């Protein structure tokens, strides 16, 4: 994984509705190559935060403002397991300028839960890092322009 970042509210929609947030896990084989991005919806709920999201938050506690920090998040393979979750796949673009059409998108349908406190914690952690902003950066949904969205389960 090259990096991850947050958008709040989500940039993708389900049945025309946005979620509270969306984490993008960005993968790249080499600098300048096409990207694979896995989008995972976040739903703010009173209660427990998803265990994977807790591992992300705990890892972020150890990151400083320097660009060289590496954290171990553990595997998110359970989230992208098509035997357990529906995923949507389509060829698309980056959601930040220049919006290059170099992304193989994989979006997990089922949101993971995050408590209001932990959602704020994630936004606060990301705001401290020079490579991100506060997560309030959302590109509007764009037309498909003939691209096909494939549903997998």
C-alpha positions as CSV (number, residue, x, y, z in Angstrom):
1,X,0.0,0.0,0.0
2,X,1.4,3.4,-1.0
3,X,-0.9,5.5,1.3
4,X,-4.4,6.0,2.6
5,X,-6.5,9.0,3.2
6,X,-10.0,10.0,4.2
7,X,-12.9,11.8,2.5
8,X,-15.9,13.0,4.6
9,X,-18.5,12.6,3.5
10,X,-17.9,9.8,1.0
11,X,-17.0,10.4,-2.6
12,X,-18.8,7.3,-3.8
13,X,-22.5,6.8,-3.2
14,X,-24.8,3.9,-2.8
15,X,-28.2,4.3,-4.4
16,X,-27.5,8.0,-4.6
17,X,-26.7,8.4,-0.9
18,X,-23.3,9.4,0.6
19,X,-21.9,7.8,3.7
20,X,-20.3,9.7,6.6
21,X,-16.8,8.9,5.3
22,X,-14.7,6.9,2.9
23,X,-11.2,5.7,3.4
24,X,-9.1,5.2,0.2
25,X,-6.3,2.6,0.4
26,X,-4.0,3.4,-2.6
27,X,-1.8,0.7,-4.1
28,X,0.9,1.2,-6.7
29,X,3.4,-1.1,-8.4
30,X,5.8,1.7,-9.3
31,X,5.9,5.5,-9.2
32,X,3.9,6.9,-12.1
33,X,2.1,3.6,-12.8
34,X,-1.6,3.0,-12.7
35,X,-3.2,2.7,-9.3
36,X,-5.5,0.4,-7.6
37,X,-7.6,2.1,-4.9
38,X,-9.9,0.3,-2.5
39,X,-12.6,2.5,-1.1
40,X,-14.2,1.5,2.2
41,X,-17.2,3.4,3.5
42,X,-17.3,4.6,7.1
43,X,-20.6,4.9,9.0
44,X,-20.6,6.9,12.2
45,X,-22.6,5.0,14.8
46,X,-22.9,5.1,18.6
47,X,-21.1,2.0,19.8
48,X,-17.9,0.1,19.0
49,X,-15.5,1.0,16.2
50,X,-14.7,-1.8,13.8
51,X,-11.5,-3.6,14.9
52,X,-9.7,-2.9,11.6
53,X,-10.5,0.8,11.9
54,X,-9.1,0.7,15.5
55,X,-5.8,-0.7,14.2
56,X,-5.6,2.2,11.7
57,X,-6.3,4.7,14.5
58,X,-3.8,3.1,16.8
59,X,-1.1,3.0,14.1
60,X,-1.8,6.7,13.3
61,X,-1.0,7.5,17.0
62,X,2.7,6.7,16.2
63,X,3.0,8.8,13.0
64,X,4.8,12.1,13.1
65,X,4.7,14.9,10.6
66,X,7.8,13.5,8.7
67,X,7.1,11.9,5.4
68,X,9.1,8.7,6.1
69,X,7.0,7.1,8.7
70,X,5.7,3.6,8.0
71,X,2.9,2.0,10.0
72,X,1.6,-1.6,10.0
73,X,-2.2,-1.7,9.7
74,X,-2.7,-5.4,9.5
75,X,-4.7,-7.0,6.8
76,X,-8.0,-5.7,5.5
77,X,-8.6,-8.8,3.4
78,X,-11.8,-9.6,5.3
79,X,-13.3,-6.3,4.0
80,X,-12.5,-7.1,0.4
81,X,-13.5,-10.8,0.6
82,X,-16.2,-11.2,-2.1
83,X,-17.5,-14.3,-0.3
84,X,-18.5,-12.0,2.6
85,X,-19.0,-8.5,1.0
86,X,-20.2,-7.1,-2.2
87,X,-17.6,-5.1,-4.1
88,X,-17.9,-2.7,-7.0
89,X,-15.1,-2.4,-9.6
90,X,-14.7,0.1,-12.4
91,X,-12.0,2.0,-14.3
92,X,-11.9,5.6,-13.1
93,X,-9.8,8.6,-12.1
94,X,-8.1,10.1,-9.2
95,X,-10.5,12.2,-7.1
96,X,-7.9,15.0,-6.6
97,X,-6.5,17.4,-9.2
98,X,-5.4,16.5,-12.0
99,X,-8.0,13.7,-11.8
100,X,-5.9,11.5,-14.1
101,X,-7.8,8.4,-15.4
102,X,-5.4,5.9,-14.0
103,X,-7.3,4.2,-11.2
104,X,-8.7,0.7,-11.0
105,X,-11.4,1.3,-8.3
106,X,-12.7,-1.4,-5.9
107,X,-15.4,-0.1,-3.6
108,X,-16.7,-2.2,-0.7
109,X,-20.5,-1.9,-0.4
110,X,-20.8,-2.6,3.4
111,X,-19.6,0.3,5.5
112,X,-17.5,-0.3,8.6
113,X,-18.7,1.3,11.8
114,X,-16.8,4.0,13.6
115,X,-17.8,5.8,16.8
116,X,-18.2,9.6,16.6
117,X,-15.2,10.0,18.9
118,X,-13.0,7.8,16.7
119,X,-14.2,9.5,13.5
120,X,-13.1,12.8,14.9
121,X,-9.9,11.2,16.1
122,X,-9.1,10.0,12.5
123,X,-9.8,13.5,11.1
124,X,-7.6,15.1,13.7
125,X,-4.8,12.6,13.1
126,X,-4.8,13.1,9.3
127,X,-5.0,16.9,9.7
128,X,-1.5,16.9,11.4
129,X,0.1,15.3,8.4
130,X,1.5,17.4,5.5
131,X,0.5,14.9,2.8
132,X,-3.2,15.1,3.8
133,X,-5.8,17.6,4.8
134,X,-8.6,17.3,7.3
135,X,-10.6,14.8,5.3
136,X,-13.2,17.4,4.2
137,X,-12.2,17.2,0.6
138,X,-14.9,15.6,-1.5
139,X,-15.1,15.4,-5.3
140,X,-18.7,15.3,-6.6
141,X,-19.9,12.1,-8.2
142,X,-18.9,12.1,-11.9
143,X,-20.7,10.6,-14.9
144,X,-19.6,7.1,-15.9
145,X,-19.1,8.2,-19.6
146,X,-19.9,4.6,-20.8
147,X,-17.7,2.8,-18.2
148,X,-19.2,-0.3,-16.7
149,X,-19.4,-0.8,-13.0
150,X,-19.1,-4.5,-12.1
151,X,-20.7,-5.9,-9.0
152,X,-18.9,-8.8,-7.4
153,X,-20.0,-11.1,-4.6
